[in-house]
Amino acid sequence: MQPTARLGYELSALGMLTDTANGGLVMTVGGSLFLIAVGAILKFALTTTVVGIDLQVVGVILMVVGAVGLVLGLILWGTQTRKS
């Protein structure tokens, strides 16, 4: 049995927050931090080149998506705790 939040969200086995009303996945804080970490590794630590793909740009994109997900996750978490 999965713990269910009050606003129609359910925690999946992989730690992702599932929107039970719409059936979609919501990015959690942990997922956002993972994207930021992988993006930072691609941007700052990798020196390998791949033909046709700029890994540094992919790293920046992952960091931006992770940051947006982090902000949205914290806002969602804040609204859940305020309403309870």
LOTI-819178 format. One record per residue: residue number from 0; residue in one letter; chain; z, x, y of N, C-alpha, C in turn. Coordinates in steps of 0.02 Angstrom, whole numbers, plus 50000, padded with zeros to 5 digits. Layout:
N
<num = NUM; residuo = a; cadena = A; nc3 = Z; nc1 = X; nc2 = Y; cac3 = Z; cac1 = X; cac2 = Y; cc3 = Z; cc1 = X; cc2 = Y>
...
END
This chain:
84
<num = 0; residuo = m; cadena = A; nc3 = 50000; nc1 = 50042; nc2 = 49941; cac3 = 50000; cac1 = 50000; cac2 = 50000; cc3 = 50000; cc1 = 50044; cc2 = 50062>
<num = 1; residuo = q; cadena = A; nc3 = 49953; nc1 = 50033; nc2 = 50106; cac3 = 49947; cac1 = 50073; cac2 = 50167; cc3 = 49990; cc1 = 50042; cc2 = 50223>
<num = 2; residuo = p; cadena = A; nc3 = 50022; nc1 = 50085; nc2 = 50264; cac3 = 50058; cac1 = 50057; cac2 = 50321; cc3 = 50008; cc1 = 50029; cc2 = 50372>
<num = 3; residuo = t; cadena = A; nc3 = 50021; nc1 = 49970; nc2 = 50397; cac3 = 49976; cac1 = 49938; cac2 = 50444; cc3 = 50007; cc1 = 49935; cc2 = 50512>
<num = 4; residuo = a; cadena = A; nc3 = 49970; nc1 = 49954; nc2 = 50562; cac3 = 49994; cac1 = 49951; cac2 = 50631; cc3 = 49991; cc1 = 49879; cc2 = 50656>
<num = 5; residuo = r; cadena = A; nc3 = 50023; nc1 = 49865; nc2 = 50711; cac3 = 50027; cac1 = 49798; cac2 = 50738; cc3 = 49962; cc1 = 49774; cc2 = 50771>
<num = 6; residuo = l; cadena = A; nc3 = 49919; nc1 = 49818; nc2 = 50790; cac3 = 49859; cac1 = 49799; cac2 = 50826; cc3 = 49797; cc1 = 49795; cc2 = 50782>
<num = 7; residuo = g; cadena = A; nc3 = 49806; nc1 = 49792; nc2 = 50717; cac3 = 49749; cac1 = 49786; cac2 = 50672; cc3 = 49720; cc1 = 49852; cc2 = 50650>
<num = 8; residuo = y; cadena = A; nc3 = 49760; nc1 = 49905; nc2 = 50649; cac3 = 49737; cac1 = 49971; cac2 = 50626; cc3 = 49775; cc1 = 49989; cc2 = 50563>
<num = 9; residuo = e; cadena = A; nc3 = 49742; nc1 = 50025; nc2 = 50518; cac3 = 49771; cac1 = 50044; cac2 = 50454; cc3 = 49758; cc1 = 50118; cc2 = 50442>
<num = 10; residuo = l; cadena = A; nc3 = 49807; nc1 = 50154; nc2 = 50417; cac3 = 49799; cac1 = 50225; cac2 = 50403; cc3 = 49768; cc1 = 50234; cc2 = 50334>
<num = 11; residuo = s; cadena = A; nc3 = 49710; nc1 = 50268; nc2 = 50331; cac3 = 49676; cac1 = 50277; cac2 = 50267; cc3 = 49706; cc1 = 50336; cc2 = 50229>
<num = 12; residuo = a; cadena = A; nc3 = 49683; nc1 = 50346; nc2 = 50168; cac3 = 49709; cac1 = 50400; cac2 = 50126; cc3 = 49693; cc1 = 50469; cc2 = 50155>
<num = 13; residuo = l; cadena = A; nc3 = 49640; nc1 = 50474; nc2 = 50194; cac3 = 49621; cac1 = 50539; cac2 = 50223; cc3 = 49654; cc1 = 50550; cc2 = 50291>
<num = 14; residuo = g; cadena = A; nc3 = 49697; nc1 = 50505; nc2 = 50313; cac3 = 49730; cac1 = 50513; cac2 = 50376; cc3 = 49690; cc1 = 50487; cc2 = 50435>
<num = 15; residuo = m; cadena = A; nc3 = 49636; nc1 = 50453; nc2 = 50422; cac3 = 49596; cac1 = 50424; cac2 = 50476; cc3 = 49622; cc1 = 50354; cc2 = 50491>
<num = 16; residuo = l; cadena = A; nc3 = 49620; nc1 = 50334; nc2 = 50553; cac3 = 49642; cac1 = 50269; cac2 = 50574; cc3 = 49583; cc1 = 50221; cc2 = 50569>
<num = 17; residuo = t; cadena = A; nc3 = 49591; nc1 = 50167; nc2 = 50529; cac3 = 49538; cac1 = 50120; cac2 = 50518; cc3 = 49552; cc1 = 50057; cc2 = 50558>
<num = 18; residuo = d; cadena = A; nc3 = 49502; nc1 = 50033; nc2 = 50594; cac3 = 49507; cac1 = 49971; cac2 = 50632; cc3 = 49494; cc1 = 49914; cc2 = 50583>
<num = 19; residuo = t; cadena = A; nc3 = 49546; nc1 = 49878; nc2 = 50563; cac3 = 49538; cac1 = 49826; cac2 = 50512; cc3 = 49500; cc1 = 49766; cc2 = 50539>
<num = 20; residuo = a; cadena = A; nc3 = 49501; nc1 = 49754; nc2 = 50604; cac3 = 49466; cac1 = 49697; cac2 = 50632; cc3 = 49390; cc1 = 49708; cc2 = 50631>
<num = 21; residuo = n; cadena = A; nc3 = 49368; nc1 = 49769; nc2 = 50646; cac3 = 49296; cac1 = 49783; cac2 = 50650; cc3 = 49271; cc1 = 49825; cc2 = 50592>
<num = 22; residuo = g; cadena = A; nc3 = 49315; nc1 = 49850; nc2 = 50550; cac3 = 49295; cac1 = 49890; cac2 = 50492; cc3 = 49272; cc1 = 49960; cc2 = 50508>
<num = 23; residuo = g; cadena = A; nc3 = 49286; nc1 = 49986; nc2 = 50567; cac3 = 49264; cac1 = 50053; cac2 = 50586; cc3 = 49321; cc1 = 50103; cc2 = 50585>
<num = 24; residuo = l; cadena = A; nc3 = 49303; nc1 = 50167; nc2 = 50589; cac3 = 49352; cac1 = 50220; cac2 = 50591; cc3 = 49366; cc1 = 50240; cc2 = 50663>
<num = 25; residuo = v; cadena = A; nc3 = 49428; nc1 = 50254; nc2 = 50677; cac3 = 49449; cac1 = 50277; cac2 = 50743; cc3 = 49472; cc1 = 50349; cc2 = 50734>
<num = 26; residuo = m; cadena = A; nc3 = 49449; nc1 = 50393; nc2 = 50778; cac3 = 49467; cac1 = 50463; cac2 = 50772; cc3 = 49541; cc1 = 50471; cc2 = 50790>
<num = 27; residuo = t; cadena = A; nc3 = 49578; nc1 = 50507; nc2 = 50748; cac3 = 49648; cac1 = 50518; cac2 = 50761; cc3 = 49659; cc1 = 50584; cc2 = 50797>
<num = 28; residuo = v; cadena = A; nc3 = 49721; nc1 = 50597; nc2 = 50816; cac3 = 49737; cac1 = 50659; cac2 = 50851; cc3 = 49723; cc1 = 50719; cc2 = 50806>
<num = 29; residuo = g; cadena = A; nc3 = 49740; nc1 = 50714; nc2 = 50742; cac3 = 49728; cac1 = 50769; cac2 = 50696; cc3 = 49654; cc1 = 50785; cc2 = 50689>
<num = 30; residuo = g; cadena = A; nc3 = 49613; nc1 = 50733; nc2 = 50684; cac3 = 49541; cac1 = 50743; cac2 = 50679; cc3 = 49513; cc1 = 50774; cc2 = 50742>
<num = 31; residuo = s; cadena = A; nc3 = 49540; nc1 = 50753; nc2 = 50799; cac3 = 49517; cac1 = 50782; cac2 = 50862; cc3 = 49535; cc1 = 50855; cc2 = 50868>
<num = 32; residuo = l; cadena = A; nc3 = 49596; nc1 = 50873; nc2 = 50849; cac3 = 49616; cac1 = 50943; cac2 = 50851; cc3 = 49574; cc1 = 50985; cc2 = 50803>
<num = 33; residuo = f; cadena = A; nc3 = 49556; nc1 = 50956; nc2 = 50745; cac3 = 49513; cac1 = 50992; cac2 = 50698; cc3 = 49444; cc1 = 51006; cc2 = 50729>
<num = 34; residuo = l; cadena = A; nc3 = 49415; nc1 = 50955; nc2 = 50762; cac3 = 49350; cac1 = 50965; cac2 = 50795; cc3 = 49354; cc1 = 51018; cc2 = 50849>
<num = 35; residuo = i; cadena = A; nc3 = 49408; nc1 = 51016; nc2 = 50888; cac3 = 49416; cac1 = 51066; cac2 = 50941; cc3 = 49422; cc1 = 51136; cc2 = 50911>
<num = 36; residuo = a; cadena = A; nc3 = 49460; nc1 = 51143; nc2 = 50856; cac3 = 49468; cac1 = 51209; cac2 = 50824; cc3 = 49403; cc1 = 51234; cc2 = 50796>
<num = 37; residuo = v; cadena = A; nc3 = 49365; nc1 = 51192; nc2 = 50761; cac3 = 49301; cac1 = 51213; cac2 = 50733; cc3 = 49252; cc1 = 51231; cc2 = 50789>
<num = 38; residuo = g; cadena = A; nc3 = 49252; nc1 = 51191; nc2 = 50842; cac3 = 49208; cac1 = 51205; cac2 = 50899; cc3 = 49225; cc1 = 51271; cc2 = 50932>
<num = 39; residuo = a; cadena = A; nc3 = 49291; nc1 = 51285; nc2 = 50938; cac3 = 49312; cac1 = 51349; cac2 = 50968; cc3 = 49292; cc1 = 51408; cc2 = 50925>
<num = 40; residuo = i; cadena = A; nc3 = 49296; nc1 = 51400; nc2 = 50860; cac3 = 49275; cac1 = 51454; cac2 = 50815; cc3 = 49200; cc1 = 51466; cc2 = 50822>
<num = 41; residuo = l; cadena = A; nc3 = 49161; nc1 = 51412; nc2 = 50824; cac3 = 49088; cac1 = 51421; cac2 = 50833; cc3 = 49071; cc1 = 51451; cc2 = 50900>
<num = 42; residuo = k; cadena = A; nc3 = 49107; nc1 = 51432; nc2 = 50952; cac3 = 49091; cac1 = 51456; cac2 = 51020; cc3 = 49113; cc1 = 51528; cc2 = 51031>
<num = 43; residuo = f; cadena = A; nc3 = 49175; nc1 = 51544; nc2 = 51011; cac3 = 49204; cac1 = 51608; cac2 = 51031; cc3 = 49208; cc1 = 51661; cc2 = 50977>
<num = 44; residuo = a; cadena = A; nc3 = 49210; nc1 = 51642; nc2 = 50913; cac3 = 49223; cac1 = 51692; cac2 = 50861; cc3 = 49161; cc1 = 51708; cc2 = 50819>
<num = 45; residuo = l; cadena = A; nc3 = 49110; nc1 = 51667; nc2 = 50821; cac3 = 49052; cac1 = 51678; cac2 = 50779; cc3 = 48999; cc1 = 51718; cc2 = 50817>
<num = 46; residuo = t; cadena = A; nc3 = 48974; nc1 = 51769; nc2 = 50784; cac3 = 48920; cac1 = 51809; cac2 = 50814; cc3 = 48855; cc1 = 51802; cc2 = 50776>
<num = 47; residuo = t; cadena = A; nc3 = 48854; nc1 = 51761; nc2 = 50724; cac3 = 48795; cac1 = 51751; cac2 = 50683; cc3 = 48745; cc1 = 51707; cc2 = 50720>
<num = 48; residuo = t; cadena = A; nc3 = 48681; nc1 = 51721; nc2 = 50710; cac3 = 48629; cac1 = 51679; cac2 = 50740; cc3 = 48593; cc1 = 51641; cc2 = 50685>
<num = 49; residuo = v; cadena = A; nc3 = 48574; nc1 = 51580; nc2 = 50700; cac3 = 48535; cac1 = 51539; cac2 = 50655; cc3 = 48472; cc1 = 51518; cc2 = 50692>
<num = 50; residuo = v; cadena = A; nc3 = 48415; nc1 = 51525; nc2 = 50660; cac3 = 48351; cac1 = 51509; cac2 = 50692; cc3 = 48348; cc1 = 51433; cc2 = 50704>
<num = 51; residuo = g; cadena = A; nc3 = 48337; nc1 = 51415; nc2 = 50766; cac3 = 48329; cac1 = 51344; cac2 = 50783; cc3 = 48393; cc1 = 51309; cc2 = 50802>
<num = 52; residuo = i; cadena = A; nc3 = 48450; nc1 = 51340; nc2 = 50792; cac3 = 48514; cac1 = 51309; cac2 = 50809; cc3 = 48555; cc1 = 51359; cc2 = 50850>
<num = 53; residuo = d; cadena = A; nc3 = 48578; nc1 = 51337; nc2 = 50908; cac3 = 48623; cac1 = 51378; cac2 = 50948; cc3 = 48695; cc1 = 51359; cc2 = 50930>
<num = 54; residuo = l; cadena = A; nc3 = 48728; nc1 = 51401; nc2 = 50891; cac3 = 48794; cac1 = 51385; cac2 = 50866; cc3 = 48846; cc1 = 51380; cc2 = 50922>
<num = 55; residuo = q; cadena = A; nc3 = 48835; nc1 = 51417; nc2 = 50976; cac3 = 48882; cac1 = 51412; cac2 = 51032; cc3 = 48878; cc1 = 51344; cc2 = 51066>
<num = 56; residuo = v; cadena = A; nc3 = 48818; nc1 = 51317; nc2 = 51070; cac3 = 48810; cac1 = 51250; cac2 = 51099; cc3 = 48840; cc1 = 51198; cc2 = 51054>
<num = 57; residuo = v; cadena = A; nc3 = 48831; nc1 = 51205; nc2 = 50988; cac3 = 48862; cac1 = 51160; cac2 = 50940; cc3 = 48938; cc1 = 51163; cc2 = 50947>
<num = 58; residuo = g; cadena = A; nc3 = 48965; nc1 = 51223; nc2 = 50957; cac3 = 49037; cac1 = 51231; cac2 = 50967; cc3 = 49062; cc1 = 51195; cc2 = 51028>
<num = 59; residuo = v; cadena = A; nc3 = 49024; nc1 = 51200; nc2 = 51083; cac3 = 49044; cac1 = 51165; cac2 = 51144; cc3 = 49042; cc1 = 51090; cc2 = 51134>
<num = 60; residuo = i; cadena = A; nc3 = 48990; nc1 = 51066; nc2 = 51100; cac3 = 48984; cac1 = 50994; cac2 = 51087; cc3 = 49043; cc1 = 50970; cc2 = 51045>
<num = 61; residuo = l; cadena = A; nc3 = 49061; nc1 = 51007; nc2 = 50994; cac3 = 49118; cac1 = 50987; cac2 = 50952; cc3 = 49183; cc1 = 50987; cc2 = 50992>
<num = 62; residuo = m; cadena = A; nc3 = 49192; nc1 = 51036; nc2 = 51036; cac3 = 49253; cac1 = 51038; cac2 = 51076; cc3 = 49256; cc1 = 50979; cc2 = 51125>
<num = 63; residuo = v; cadena = A; nc3 = 49199; nc1 = 50960; nc2 = 51154; cac3 = 49198; cac1 = 50903; cac2 = 51200; cc3 = 49212; cc1 = 50838; cc2 = 51162>
<num = 64; residuo = v; cadena = A; nc3 = 49180; nc1 = 50829; nc2 = 51105; cac3 = 49192; cac1 = 50769; cac2 = 51065; cc3 = 49265; cc1 = 50766; cc2 = 51042>
<num = 65; residuo = g; cadena = A; nc3 = 49293; nc1 = 50822; nc2 = 51022; cac3 = 49363; cac1 = 50825; cac2 = 51003; cc3 = 49410; cc1 = 50809; cc2 = 51060>
<num = 66; residuo = a; cadena = A; nc3 = 49394; nc1 = 50834; nc2 = 51120; cac3 = 49436; cac1 = 50820; cac2 = 51179; cc3 = 49433; cc1 = 50745; cc2 = 51197>
<num = 67; residuo = v; cadena = A; nc3 = 49374; nc1 = 50716; nc2 = 51194; cac3 = 49367; cac1 = 50644; cac2 = 51209; cc3 = 49406; cc1 = 50604; cc2 = 51156>
<num = 68; residuo = g; cadena = A; nc3 = 49399; nc1 = 50622; nc2 = 51093; cac3 = 49436; cac1 = 50588; cac2 = 51040; cc3 = 49511; cc1 = 50596; cc2 = 51047>
<num = 69; residuo = l; cadena = A; nc3 = 49533; nc1 = 50654; nc2 = 51070; cac3 = 49604; cac1 = 50666; cac2 = 51080; cc3 = 49631; cc1 = 50620; cc2 = 51135>
<num = 70; residuo = v; cadena = A; nc3 = 49595; nc1 = 50616; nc2 = 51190; cac3 = 49616; cac1 = 50574; cac2 = 51246; cc3 = 49618; cc1 = 50500; cc2 = 51224>
<num = 71; residuo = l; cadena = A; nc3 = 49565; nc1 = 50478; nc2 = 51190; cac3 = 49563; cac1 = 50409; cac2 = 51167; cc3 = 49617; cc1 = 50395; cc2 = 51115>
<num = 72; residuo = g; cadena = A; nc3 = 49629; nc1 = 50442; nc2 = 51071; cac3 = 49682; cac1 = 50433; cac2 = 51021; cc3 = 49750; cc1 = 50428; cc2 = 51052>
<num = 73; residuo = l; cadena = A; nc3 = 49763; nc1 = 50469; nc2 = 51103; cac3 = 49828; cac1 = 50466; cac2 = 51137; cc3 = 49836; cc1 = 50401; cc2 = 51176>
<num = 74; residuo = i; cadena = A; nc3 = 49782; nc1 = 50377; nc2 = 51206; cac3 = 49784; cac1 = 50313; cac2 = 51241; cc3 = 49798; cc1 = 50257; cc2 = 51191>
<num = 75; residuo = l; cadena = A; nc3 = 49763; nc1 = 50258; nc2 = 51135; cac3 = 49772; cac1 = 50206; cac2 = 51084; cc3 = 49843; cc1 = 50209; cc2 = 51056>
<num = 76; residuo = w; cadena = A; nc3 = 49868; nc1 = 50268; nc2 = 51044; cac3 = 49936; cac1 = 50276; cac2 = 51019; cc3 = 49987; cc1 = 50251; cc2 = 51070>
<num = 77; residuo = g; cadena = A; nc3 = 49974; nc1 = 50265; nc2 = 51134; cac3 = 50019; cac1 = 50243; cac2 = 51186; cc3 = 50021; cc1 = 50167; cc2 = 51193>
<num = 78; residuo = t; cadena = A; nc3 = 49963; nc1 = 50135; nc2 = 51186; cac3 = 49962; cac1 = 50062; cac2 = 51190; cc3 = 49995; cc1 = 50030; cc2 = 51129>
<num = 79; residuo = q; cadena = A; nc3 = 49991; nc1 = 50062; nc2 = 51071; cac3 = 50024; cac1 = 50035; cac2 = 51012; cc3 = 50100; cc1 = 50039; cc2 = 51018>
<num = 80; residuo = t; cadena = A; nc3 = 50125; nc1 = 50095; nc2 = 51044; cac3 = 50197; cac1 = 50103; cac2 = 51049; cc3 = 50226; cc1 = 50060; cc2 = 51105>
<num = 81; residuo = r; cadena = A; nc3 = 50188; nc1 = 50046; nc2 = 51158; cac3 = 50212; cac1 = 50004; cac2 = 51212; cc3 = 50218; cc1 = 49931; cc2 = 51192>
<num = 82; residuo = k; cadena = A; nc3 = 50172; nc1 = 49908; nc2 = 51150; cac3 = 50170; cac1 = 49838; cac2 = 51131; cc3 = 50221; cc1 = 49821; cc2 = 51077>
<num = 83; residuo = s; cadena = A; nc3 = 50247; nc1 = 49872; nc2 = 51043; cac3 = 50294; cac1 = 49858; cac2 = 50988; cc3 = 50365; cc1 = 49851; cc2 = 51011>
END
